Amino acid sequence: MVRQLGELENAIMTRVWRWNRPVTVREVLLDLQSEREIAYTTVMTVLDKLHRKGWLRRERAGRAYRYEPVSSREAYTAALMNDAWATSDNPAAALVHFFGLMSPEQREALRDALRVAAPFPSDPPTGDSAQDAPDSAGPDTGETAPGATR
């Protein structure tokens, strides 16, 4: 189960995801200070906690660390949505309520996402033959799976 980020964790992760490159405590601190008073040690502690929780990886750069995200904001959001949906006794009703909360733009984004996801098989193959097995690369994207040939 994915735990929702706290307010400061989210503020920090938002920057790290947006910048999409390894960042230092100092960079995060300077950007956060434009919105709030915050100490270097507070930012350092939160980045360290995010690292220990598995949200960030870090690499030593001199005496400091550079932090970068382990996964994307979209993956985090999807995991939160999946966890919330999994807690429902009636997932279909939960989806109906969720769709009712969506703006027209969000519903259009959902339609687009479903069109992208449509090539994925909804059921596992039932036969034993190799031709029944899904391609290891997933939907035909024009790319070859590692170790596969075309």
N, CA, C and O of each residue as an XYZ file, in Angstrom:
600
protein
N       0.846     -1.187      0.000
C       0.000      0.000      0.000
C       0.894      1.254      0.000
O       1.887      1.330      0.724
N       0.525      2.197     -0.803
C       1.280      3.441     -0.932
C       0.744      4.449      0.074
O      -0.459      4.701      0.140
N       1.655      5.023      0.857
C       1.247      6.044      1.823
C       1.294      7.400      1.131
O       2.252      7.729      0.433
N       0.245      8.170      1.340
C       0.199      9.515      0.768
C       1.313     10.360      1.384
O       1.590     10.268      2.580
N       1.934     11.167      0.563
C       2.998     12.047      1.038
C       2.427     13.134      1.930
O       1.319     13.617      1.698
N       3.185     13.523      2.955
C       2.807     14.647      3.796
C       2.994     15.952      3.030
O       3.512     15.955      1.914
N       2.571     17.057      3.631
C       2.612     18.358      2.948
C       4.023     18.743      2.497
O       4.221     19.111      1.339
N       4.995     18.663      3.393
C       6.362     19.047      3.036
C       6.989     18.010      2.103
O       7.713     18.373      1.175
N       6.720     16.734      2.338
C       7.220     15.697      1.429
C       6.700     15.949      0.011
O       7.449     15.849     -0.961
N       5.419     16.274     -0.093
C       4.834     16.536     -1.407
C       5.442     17.774     -2.057
O       5.710     17.774     -3.259
N       5.661     18.826     -1.275
C       6.266     20.050     -1.820
C       7.663     19.749     -2.372
O       8.054     20.263     -3.421
N       8.395     18.921     -1.659
C       9.755     18.564     -2.101
C       9.700     17.644     -3.319
O      10.400     17.873     -4.305
N       8.863     16.596     -3.252
C       8.772     15.667     -4.380
C       8.264     16.374     -5.640
O       8.699     16.048     -6.745
N       7.357     17.327     -5.487
C       6.858     18.073     -6.643
C       8.011     18.745     -7.366
O       8.078     18.715     -8.595
N       8.912     19.346     -6.620
C      10.070     19.997     -7.237
C      10.992     18.980     -7.906
O      11.445     19.186     -9.032
N      11.263     17.894     -7.209
C      12.171     16.885     -7.753
C      11.577     16.287     -9.034
O      12.292     16.101    -10.019
N      10.284     15.988     -9.025
C       9.647     15.458    -10.235
C       9.666     16.494    -11.354
O       9.956     16.155    -12.502
N       9.363     17.743    -11.042
C       9.304     18.795    -12.060
C      10.680     19.041    -12.670
O      10.805     19.178    -13.887
N      11.702     19.097    -11.838
C      13.044     19.379    -12.340
C      13.598     18.205    -13.136
O      14.376     18.403    -14.069
N      13.208     16.992    -12.779
C      13.585     15.788    -13.529
C      15.099     15.659    -13.743
O      15.570     15.335    -14.833
N      15.822     15.918    -12.687
C      17.286     15.773    -12.693
C      17.726     15.635    -11.238
O      16.975     15.992    -10.330
N      18.925     15.126    -11.008
C      19.406     15.049     -9.624
C      19.504     16.448     -9.010
O      19.964     17.388     -9.658
N      19.065     16.576     -7.747
C      19.047     17.870     -7.064
C      19.745     17.765     -5.710
O      19.826     16.692     -5.112
N      20.239     18.895     -5.250
C      20.876     18.958     -3.934
C      19.906     19.534     -2.910
O      18.884     20.126     -3.258
N      20.247     19.350     -1.659
C      19.453     19.933     -0.575
C      19.380     21.442     -0.762
O      18.310     22.032     -0.613
N      20.490     22.065     -1.083
C      20.558     23.518     -1.238
C      19.591     24.010     -2.316
O      18.901     25.009     -2.110
N      19.529     23.322     -3.464
C      18.614     23.728     -4.536
C      17.157     23.672     -4.073
O      16.381     24.595     -4.323
N      16.800     22.594     -3.405
C      15.428     22.449     -2.915
C      15.141     23.518     -1.875
O      14.079     24.140     -1.893
N      16.091     23.733     -0.966
C      15.937     24.747      0.077
C      15.681     26.125     -0.529
O      14.733     26.805     -0.138
N      16.509     26.540     -1.471
C      16.368     27.871     -2.054
C      15.012     28.048     -2.735
O      14.409     29.119     -2.655
N      14.536     27.003     -3.401
C      13.237     27.105     -4.057
C      12.100     27.135     -3.035
O      11.151     27.904     -3.191
N      12.184     26.316     -2.003
C      11.153     26.310     -0.957
C      11.105     27.630     -0.203
O      10.033     28.070      0.211
N      12.259     28.264     -0.021
C      12.308     29.522      0.731
C      11.566     30.652      0.040
O      11.282     31.672      0.668
N      11.248     30.497     -1.233
C      10.446     31.517     -1.912
C       8.988     31.455     -1.448
O       8.229     32.397     -1.674
N       8.593     30.359     -0.807
C       7.220     30.178     -0.333
C       7.080     30.182      1.184
O       6.025     30.537      1.709
N       8.135     29.791      1.890
C       8.036     29.622      3.339
C       9.404     29.723      3.980
O      10.431     29.558      3.322
N       9.400     29.995      5.272
C      10.645     29.941      6.028
C      10.904     28.489      6.369
O      10.044     27.797      6.916
N      12.100     28.039      6.039
C      12.435     26.639      6.284
C      13.943     26.515      6.443
O      14.706     27.220      5.783
N      14.362     25.625      7.314
C      15.784     25.441      7.610
C      16.403     24.395      6.689
O      15.727     23.475      6.228
N      17.673     24.549      6.434
C      18.443     23.596      5.638
C      18.297     22.196      6.225
O      18.060     21.233      5.495
N      18.439     22.084      7.541
C      18.387     20.763      8.185
C      17.018     20.102      8.034
O      16.924     18.876      7.984
N      15.965     20.903      7.962
C      14.620     20.339      7.758
C      14.522     19.716      6.377
O      14.034     18.595      6.232
N      14.982     20.431      5.368
C      14.948     19.914      4.000
C      15.827     18.676      3.895
O      15.438     17.685      3.275
N      17.010     18.728      4.498
C      17.923     17.590      4.480
C      17.279     16.360      5.124
O      17.399     15.249      4.607
N      16.599     16.563      6.249
C      15.945     15.461      6.950
C      14.829     14.853      6.110
O      14.705     13.631      6.030
N      14.020     15.699      5.484
C      12.905     15.192      4.674
C      13.439     14.449      3.444
O      12.919     13.389      3.096
N      14.459     14.984      2.787
C      15.049     14.284      1.645
C      15.611     12.933      2.080
O      15.461     11.943      1.364
N      16.253     12.882      3.240
C      16.785     11.625      3.752
C      15.650     10.632      4.036
O      15.760      9.448      3.716
N      14.567     11.120      4.634
C      13.420     10.240      4.910
C      12.800      9.722      3.611
O      12.447      8.547      3.516
N      12.670     10.593      2.620
C      12.137     10.164      1.329
C      13.047      9.117      0.677
O      12.571      8.199      0.009
N      14.338      9.266      0.877
C      15.295      8.266      0.385
C      15.086      6.939      1.109
O      15.010      5.891      0.468
N      14.993      6.973      2.439
C      14.810      5.741      3.221
C      13.471      5.063      2.933
O      13.358      3.842      3.042
N      12.460      5.847      2.567
C      11.139      5.290      2.230
C      11.092      4.741      0.804
O      10.111      4.108      0.412
N      12.147      4.981      0.031
C      12.207      4.446     -1.322
C      11.684      5.362     -2.412
O      11.545      4.937     -3.559
N      11.389      6.617     -2.074
C      10.904      7.566     -3.075
C      12.038      8.184     -3.885
O      11.860      8.535     -5.051
N      13.202      8.314     -3.257
C      14.351      8.948     -3.901
C      15.554      8.024     -3.851
O      15.719      7.245     -2.912
N      16.387      8.121     -4.868
C      17.713      7.500     -4.802
C      18.690      8.646     -4.646
O      18.394      9.779     -5.026
N      19.841      8.357     -4.095
C      20.809      9.435     -3.926
C      22.199      8.949     -4.273
O      22.515      7.762     -4.196
N      23.016      9.913     -4.658
C      24.392      9.644     -5.026
C      25.250     10.738     -4.411
O      24.899     11.917     -4.449
N      26.363     10.337     -3.853
C      27.247     11.317     -3.228
C      27.891     12.193     -4.287
O      28.348     11.714     -5.325
N      27.917     13.493     -3.999
C      28.558     14.476     -4.871
C      29.415     15.354     -3.965
O      28.941     16.359     -3.434
N      30.668     14.975     -3.793
C      31.526     15.685     -2.837
C      31.072     15.366     -1.423
O      30.976     14.199     -1.044
N      30.794     16.401     -0.645
C      30.333     16.195      0.729
C      28.812     16.118      0.831
O      28.272     15.836      1.901
N      28.131     16.364     -0.267
C      26.663     16.388     -0.268
C      26.118     15.187     -1.052
O      26.878     14.375     -1.579
N      24.812     15.097     -1.114
C      24.135     14.102     -1.930
C      23.334     14.809     -3.019
O      22.904     15.951     -2.859
N      23.147     14.105     -4.121
C      22.210     14.521     -5.160
C      21.092     13.483     -5.149
O      21.337     12.276     -5.166
N      19.864     13.982     -5.120
C      18.686     13.118     -5.030
C      17.923     13.150     -6.339
O      17.846     14.186     -7.000
N      17.350     11.993     -6.717
C      16.475     11.939     -7.882
C      15.364     10.935     -7.614
O      15.536     10.008     -6.823
N      14.227     11.119     -8.270
C      13.076     10.250     -7.991
C      13.291      8.834     -8.494
O      13.956      8.605     -9.505
N      12.713      7.891     -7.766
C      12.759      6.493     -8.169
C      11.700      6.228     -9.236
O      11.916      5.420    -10.140
N      10.559      6.904     -9.135
C       9.503      6.756    -10.140
C       8.852      8.116    -10.392
O       9.183      9.106     -9.739
N       7.941      8.148    -11.330
C       7.318      9.406    -11.736
C       6.149      9.791    -10.833
O       5.619      8.967    -10.087
N       5.768     11.041    -10.918
C       4.579     11.509    -10.194
C       3.341     10.751    -10.682
O       2.454     10.429     -9.891
N       3.288     10.473    -11.965
C       2.152      9.745    -12.521
C       2.051      8.343    -11.928
O       0.953      7.870    -11.637
N       3.202      7.671    -11.747
C       3.191      6.341    -11.131
C       2.725      6.424     -9.679
O       1.982      5.559     -9.216
N       3.156      7.454     -8.963
C       2.721      7.671     -7.578
C       1.207      7.898     -7.528
O       0.512      7.300     -6.707
N       0.706      8.764     -8.408
C      -0.721      9.056     -8.445
C      -1.526      7.802     -8.763
O      -2.552      7.541     -8.135
N      -1.061      7.029     -9.738
C      -1.756      5.793    -10.110
C      -1.793      4.815     -8.941
O      -2.814      4.167     -8.710
N      -0.692      4.700     -8.202
C      -0.659      3.796     -7.049
C      -1.629      4.258     -5.964
O      -2.302      3.430     -5.349
N      -1.710      5.565     -5.720
C      -2.680      6.083     -4.746
C      -4.108      5.774     -5.185
O      -4.932      5.337     -4.381
N      -4.391      6.001     -6.457
C      -5.735      5.735     -6.973
C      -6.070      4.248     -6.856
O      -7.178      3.886     -6.463
N      -5.121      3.402     -7.193
C      -5.344      1.960     -7.115
C      -5.593      1.522     -5.673
O      -6.488      0.719     -5.410
N      -4.807      2.048     -4.748
C      -4.993      1.703     -3.331
C      -6.352      2.163     -2.828
O      -7.035      1.433     -2.110
N      -6.746      3.381     -3.209
C      -8.044      3.892     -2.773
C      -9.165      3.031     -3.352
O     -10.122      2.705     -2.649
N      -9.055      2.669     -4.606
C     -10.081      1.853     -5.251
C     -10.157      0.474     -4.605
O     -11.245     -0.077     -4.440
N      -9.004     -0.084     -4.240
C      -8.953     -1.424     -3.650
C      -9.620     -1.480     -2.273
O      -9.988     -2.563     -1.817
N      -9.780     -0.344     -1.611
C     -10.400     -0.353     -0.278
C     -11.918     -0.401     -0.345
O     -12.573     -0.588      0.680
N     -12.488     -0.236     -1.532
C     -13.946     -0.201     -1.677
C     -14.541     -1.602     -1.626
O     -13.964     -2.554     -2.152
N     -15.696     -1.716     -0.987
C     -16.441     -2.974     -0.999
C     -17.158     -3.163     -2.332
O     -17.532     -4.278     -2.694
N     -17.344     -2.056     -3.061
C     -18.033     -2.097     -4.344
C     -17.243     -1.243     -5.342
O     -17.573     -0.078     -5.567
N     -16.197     -1.830     -5.939
C     -15.340     -1.050     -6.839
C     -16.091     -0.414     -8.007
O     -15.754      0.698     -8.415
N     -17.085     -1.083     -8.546
C     -17.832     -0.503     -9.674
C     -18.552      0.765     -9.241
O     -18.532      1.763     -9.961
N     -19.185      0.739     -8.077
C     -19.880      1.932     -7.573
C     -18.881      3.048     -7.275
O     -19.159      4.221     -7.524
N     -17.722      2.677     -6.743
C     -16.694      3.685     -6.469
C     -16.273      4.374     -7.762
O     -16.103      5.592     -7.792
N     -16.105      3.591     -8.835
C     -15.742      4.182    -10.125
C     -16.833      5.112    -10.638
O     -16.534      6.189    -11.155
N     -18.087      4.713    -10.500
C     -19.182      5.565    -10.945
C     -19.144      6.900    -10.202
O     -19.307      7.958    -10.810
N     -18.932      6.848     -8.894
C     -18.842      8.087     -8.114
C     -17.619      8.913     -8.536
O     -17.694     10.136     -8.653
N     -16.502      8.230     -8.762
C     -15.280      8.911     -9.186
C     -15.502      9.618    -10.520
O     -15.129     10.780    -10.682
N     -16.109      8.915    -11.473
C     -16.372      9.524    -12.780
C     -17.294     10.738    -12.635
O     -17.152     11.721    -13.363
N     -18.222     10.664    -11.707
C     -19.130     11.782    -11.466
C     -18.428     13.011    -10.919
O     -18.922     14.127    -11.077
N     -17.288     12.824    -10.281
C     -16.510     13.942     -9.735
C     -15.594     14.581    -10.777
O     -15.060     15.668    -10.556
N     -15.417     13.909    -11.903
C     -14.461     14.369    -12.907
C     -15.006     15.533    -13.724
O     -16.201     15.613    -14.007
N     -14.104     16.426    -14.092
C     -14.447     17.528    -14.997
C     -14.524     16.977    -16.422
O     -14.038     15.875    -16.681
N     -15.121     17.720    -17.341
C     -15.136     17.266    -18.740
C     -13.718     17.017    -19.281
O     -13.503     16.079    -20.049
N     -12.764     17.849    -18.882
C     -11.381     17.666    -19.334
C     -10.793     16.369    -18.789
O     -10.074     15.662    -19.495
N     -11.102     16.059    -17.526
C     -10.604     14.818    -16.936
C     -11.236     13.601    -17.610
O     -10.564     12.594    -17.832
N     -12.523     13.692    -17.934
C     -13.184     12.580    -18.634
C     -12.567     12.372    -20.018
O     -12.403     11.236    -20.464
N     -12.231     13.462    -20.688
C     -11.578     13.341    -22.001
C     -10.190     12.708    -21.842
O      -9.788     11.883    -22.662
N      -9.463     13.090    -20.795
C      -8.155     12.481    -20.530
C      -8.320     10.981    -20.257
O      -7.491     10.174    -20.679
N      -9.393     10.615    -19.549
C      -9.671      9.198    -19.289
C      -9.947      8.467    -20.600
O      -9.435      7.368    -20.812
N     -10.745      9.060    -21.478
C     -11.015      8.444    -22.782
C      -9.707      8.230    -23.554
O      -9.490      7.171    -24.144
N      -8.846      9.243    -23.540
C      -7.552      9.121    -24.227
C      -6.719      8.001    -23.621
O      -6.100      7.221    -24.345
N      -6.702      7.921    -22.299
C      -5.929      6.881    -21.617
C      -6.468      5.492    -21.950
O      -5.693      4.555    -22.139
N      -7.776      5.356    -22.022
C      -8.368      4.060    -22.367
C      -8.034      3.664    -23.806
O      -7.842      2.482    -24.090
N      -7.963      4.634    -24.709
C      -7.567      4.332    -26.089
C      -6.118      3.836    -26.120
O      -5.796      2.920    -26.876
N      -5.254      4.428    -25.312
C      -3.853      4.003    -25.259
C      -3.744      2.615    -24.640
O      -2.959      1.790    -25.106
N      -4.521      2.350    -23.599
C      -4.462      1.074    -22.889
C      -5.181     -0.035    -23.627
O      -4.946     -1.205    -23.324
N      -6.044      0.271    -24.577
C      -6.863     -0.728    -25.263
C      -6.066     -1.871    -25.886
O      -6.560     -2.998    -25.877
N      -4.855     -1.656    -26.431
C      -4.132     -2.778    -27.035
C      -3.709     -3.857    -26.040
O      -3.362     -4.963    -26.453
N      -3.731     -3.565    -24.750
C      -3.318     -4.551    -23.772
C      -4.412     -5.602    -23.617
O      -5.591     -5.256    -23.542
N      -4.034     -6.898    -23.567
C      -5.048     -7.937    -23.404
C      -5.714     -7.821    -22.037
O      -5.051     -7.560    -21.033
N      -7.039     -8.021    -22.008
C      -7.755     -7.936    -20.741
C      -7.750     -9.260    -20.007
O      -7.928     -9.288    -18.789
N      -7.553    -10.349    -20.714
C      -7.530    -11.671    -20.100
C      -6.241    -12.371    -20.467
O      -5.710    -12.154    -21.556
N      -5.723    -13.212    -19.578
C      -4.505    -13.954    -19.909
C      -4.803    -14.979    -20.998
O      -5.949    -15.406    -21.140
N      -3.799    -15.381    -21.765
C      -4.012    -16.380    -22.815
C      -4.456    -17.694    -22.192
O      -4.074    -18.022    -21.069
N      -5.276    -18.452    -22.941
C      -5.800    -19.709    -22.411
C      -5.117    -20.916    -23.006
O      -5.182    -21.998    -22.422
N      -4.464    -20.776    -24.149
C      -3.838    -21.920    -24.808
C      -2.443    -22.187    -24.304
O      -1.878    -21.407    -23.536
N      -1.880    -23.330    -24.758
C      -0.530    -23.706    -24.356
C       0.501    -23.349    -25.408
O       1.697    -23.367    -25.120
N       0.074    -23.025    -26.617
C       1.031    -22.817    -27.693
C       1.714    -21.464    -27.568
O       1.194    -20.539    -26.944
N       2.882    -21.373    -28.170
C       3.654    -20.131    -28.120
C       2.924    -19.009    -28.836
O       3.085    -17.843    -28.475
N       2.108    -19.342    -29.864
C       1.407    -18.272    -30.570
C       0.286    -17.673    -29.742
O      -0.185    -16.582    -30.063
N      -0.165    -18.354    -28.675
C      -1.178    -17.801    -27.782
C      -0.578    -16.846    -26.763
O      -1.295    -16.049    -26.158
N       0.736    -16.923    -26.571
C       1.382    -16.090    -25.553
C       1.500    -14.667    -26.065
O       1.761    -14.455    -27.249
N       1.307    -13.676    -25.175
C       1.460    -12.286    -25.607
C       2.905    -11.989    -25.938
O       3.818    -12.587    -25.369
N       3.108    -11.074    -26.851
C       4.447    -10.629    -27.192
C       5.095    -10.036    -25.957
O       4.461     -9.260    -25.242
N       6.342    -10.384    -25.691
C       6.992     -9.916    -24.471
C       7.208     -8.410    -24.459
O       7.479     -7.831    -23.407
N       7.091     -7.769    -25.623
C       7.260     -6.315    -25.671
C       5.949     -5.584    -25.431
O       5.924     -4.354    -25.408
N       4.845     -6.331    -25.249
C       3.552     -5.682    -25.052
C       2.962     -5.288    -26.386
O       3.211     -5.963    -27.386
N       2.189     -4.219    -26.435
C       1.589     -3.797    -27.698
C       2.675     -3.407    -28.688
O       3.762     -2.986    -28.293
N       2.378     -3.547    -29.977
C       3.376     -3.233    -30.991
C       3.649     -1.748    -31.008
O       2.844     -0.952    -31.492
N       4.812     -1.385    -30.463
C       5.205      0.019    -30.394
C       6.293      0.332    -31.401
O       6.786      1.457    -31.483
N       6.671     -0.718    -32.188
C       7.762     -0.516    -33.110
C       9.105     -0.790    -32.472
O      10.135     -0.739    -33.144
N       9.106     -1.084    -31.167
C      10.334     -1.357    -30.448
C      10.441     -2.854    -30.235
O       9.432     -3.558    -30.187
N      11.670     -3.340    -30.106
C      11.912     -4.743    -29.853
C      12.253     -4.925    -28.386
O      13.035     -4.159    -27.824
N      11.665     -5.942    -27.764
C      11.948     -6.225    -26.360
C      13.404     -6.611    -26.209
O      13.996     -7.157    -27.140
N      14.008     -6.332    -25.031
C      15.388     -6.735    -24.815
C      15.557     -8.236    -25.054
O      14.792     -9.040    -24.520
N      16.554     -8.613    -25.852
C      16.823    -10.016    -26.127
C      15.981    -10.588    -27.262
O      16.207    -11.727    -27.671
N      15.025     -9.836    -27.778
C      14.161    -10.330    -28.859
C      14.690     -9.824    -30.189
O      15.414     -8.831    -30.258
N      14.308    -10.537    -31.244
C      14.683    -10.098    -32.596
C      13.422     -9.932    -33.414
O      12.385    -10.520    -33.107
N      13.518     -9.131    -34.449
C      12.382     -8.913    -35.355
C      12.665     -9.568    -36.662
O      11.840     -9.509    -37.573
